[in-house]
Amino acid sequence: MDNETGKTGRTWTEEIEVAGAELVDHIKELVKAGNVRRVILRTPDNKLLLEIPLTAGAVAGGVVVLVAPVLAALGAMAALLARVKVEVVRTDQPER
């Protein structure tokens, strides 16, 4: 069916709550996963803090280098926050 509709894959969202001190390491792991489209950071009461769009299918090492300034900002933000909700939007690449 995906071939008929022209869709590029299935998209789903998962929500994870992490401690502020673990935020940067967790984001690095998500970026390296490769199937993450977007990372949205929220406070425990669901207020939007930051939305980070990522390129799906990009080489992991290159993406980490491009996201380095964002990771530095996240490190500063993590020092101020006790807990953060991380909403991860992933894609599933269609079979060819």
Buried (B, 14 or more C-beta within 10 A) or exposed (E): EEEEEEEEBEEEEEEEEBEBEEBBEBBBEBBEEBBBBBBBBBEEEEEEEEEBEBEBEEEEEEBBEEBEEBBEEBBEBBEEBEEBBBBBBBBEEEEE
